[in-house]
Amino acid sequence: MPAQGKNRRSLSRRLALIGTTGAAAVVLPLTAAAGAHAAAPEAAPQKAATTYTVMKGDTLAKIARTHHVDGGWKKLFEINKKAVGADPGVIKPGLKLSLKAAAAAPAVQSAPADSGWTAPVVGVKGGGYGNSGSLWSHGHTGADFPVPTGTSVKAVSNGTVVAAGDGGAYGNQIVIKHGDGHYSQYGHLSSIGVSVGQTVTEGQQIGLSGATGNVTGPHLHFEVRTGPDYGSDIDPLAFLAQHGVNA
Ligand SMILES: [Zn+2]
């Protein structure tokens, strides 16, 4: 196959060969494609028809037309660029093409950079939402991030500070109201860097983690709530994950 790959790249040479009857078949990797090609007639009436095996005489334009590919041959080429190679004008019989951009998921996954949300601390995984234990009377209402005292704590999204001060069992806490109606809460802080009414932006440092309140050791306790107060918590890591943040 590597030798054939090289041949495919040599466009001028191939075009010259195509001019002579049958010579194109010499250049096209029919040896490898023969099996797939032979199977094509049976494979053709596939139900959902998400793939297509190139037949002799096919062009991307023709395939795009026949299979109603959204975006036409350009889209078809884009979807199959890896298989087709650099030249959309040349497709080999036997080549399997995807008719749909199954790669829609990666496009979504590239969104986190500007999803508007970020993790409350960098480099450490949170966990423990819903756990039961002696520290929580009604189950654990947030996720704990095991970070040492003094770690920078960031606003997970743009918002307005609605609480900043002593939160009882939460120790020094901050609550931020976000534009989508959710609230984020940060507990056990050693230092609070914002005040009520202040506007904060995604990723802005709002305080430092610590071990104030009801704790067995330093960590950030982080909640996402549907309202400003204790008890309206939802799974904060699932919420962040929905916004493309793996925290
Ligand atoms: Zn906690």
Residues whose N, C-alpha, C, O or C-beta is under 5 A from the ligand:
A	BS01	ZN	G142 A143 D144 H221
